Amino acid sequence: MSLIQYFKNVYISRFVLYSLVSKDLKNKYRRSFLGIAWSILTPLGLVLIIGSVYSIIWGQDPRVLIPRLFTGLTPWICISSAAESGAMSFISAEGYIKQTLTKIEIFPIRAATVSLINFLYSAIAFFVVYIFISPEKFNLTMLATIPGILILYLFCIGFSSIASIININIRDYQPFQSLLLQACFYATPIIYPSEMLADKGYSIVYEINPFYYIIEVIKKPMTGDGLPSVQVYLIAVSISVLLFVIGACAVNKMGRNIVFKL
Amino acid sequence: MSKILLEDLCLDFNIHKKKSIKSLIIPGSERFNKLEPNGVIHALRNINLELNDGDRLAIVGHNGAGKSTMLKMLAGVYPITSGKRFVDGRISSLFEMSTGFEMEATGWENIQLRGLMLGETPESMKDKIAEIAEFSELGDFLNAPVKYYSSGMFIRLAFSVSTAIEPEILLLDEVIAAGDAGFLAKAKQRMKDMMDTANILVFVTHSMPYAIELCNKCIWLERGEIVMSGNTKEVTDEYIKSQKR
């Protein structure tokens, strides 16, 4: 029941959501010379730095390494920024929540949507660069990136909603989550290939890691390396749906009582 | 037809005792939290009130008496603890000014956002935004980020939006006082005009002449309870008398 109410509330405040998201996207780079181009330049620069370091250390071909890094790192940045800004989403919107009847459901969605749109910008940048580096890799399975993005979005909304609710009750959660995300980053095959863990007999680290599955359904189709297995899809969808349902119900249950916690 | 009906309404705040590691290590460092032993503040107690079309209610009382809480409760921002709250009619409200603005955004963007938050659609805002801008008299300042605005300019912006959306019930906190004399006169005129279209006005004020001029009913709140209610002149006279004592 509360899930239906959740969707109703999001629908009621949809214009506010849209307006806040576009404002956030504009605000981030307001007054900077390059503006929105930074959304593409930042992940690109990051990947170039990490990519060149690792290709020197491991002696790997940067043409293989950089696409793998980019397609792993950008969905990760999307998830972690959704979680980080999600945790603060109610606190930063205190003025709106205490002044108007805007449905609170939209604030964690706002955080997730801004992160996702930034991811989309960098994905577009990726494809533009990739077609010059490895045109032979382009094939129809790349279209599977689209359902991957939907799974990612659902996951981010769920994560952001849960983080927002925990943080409004326990303010220690936000700094703790930052640490936790950092730990998960190293436990997820992003800067190193998953085979590296498997070879050492630590495949369990990513097999029980939910982030691995979410990133896998984007990374693999994006690089044109074919489709992830049905099992990976099933797990990724289940995790996202579960997280979303828990988050949506928790936020809906909180409702207007949030004013006493701000 | 609009109506507000409150029966035996109570609203409690749970002031959460914030346990921190400091209070565990240094006993007694929490002494400022001993305002209420169980952490509950009764913000509104046993409120009974009925307002119908054409009623203009002034709320008077000391700081911390529960006036602003009352307004926010009427708006639905604060959920009630017990009793009955029935509010029928499209509400527009104007509370404290310091929050609820997007500081980096321009005046125009803030008008749009505030309008949407008060329940307008982008479509309906298109028709109203010019009228709102004109009433605010902010002119070219609307192109500047609102972080450069003075408090008076915030008032102009917020009041213009809140009153432009044609509410049936208008809730106003003691805010318009920060505007300059010209705007104050204009705002007062608008509030009077609105009484033809808006059906109910609830107005928190510390200015008794204002209350008498604008309102036909008045309640006097103290520690979350209605001390006196009735004709504006009588209630404000009593209230002023109690102040002088």
Interface residues (C-beta under 8 A of the other chain):
Chain A: F15 V16 S19 L20 K23 K26 N27 R30 E94 G95 Y96 I97 K98 Q99 T100 L101 T102 G255 R256 N257 V259 F260 K261
Chain B: F13 N14 H16 K72 A75 G76 V77 Y78 P79 I91 S93 F95 E96 S98 T99 G100 F101 E102 E104 A105 E109 Q112 L113 R114 L116 M117 L118 G119 E120 T121 P122
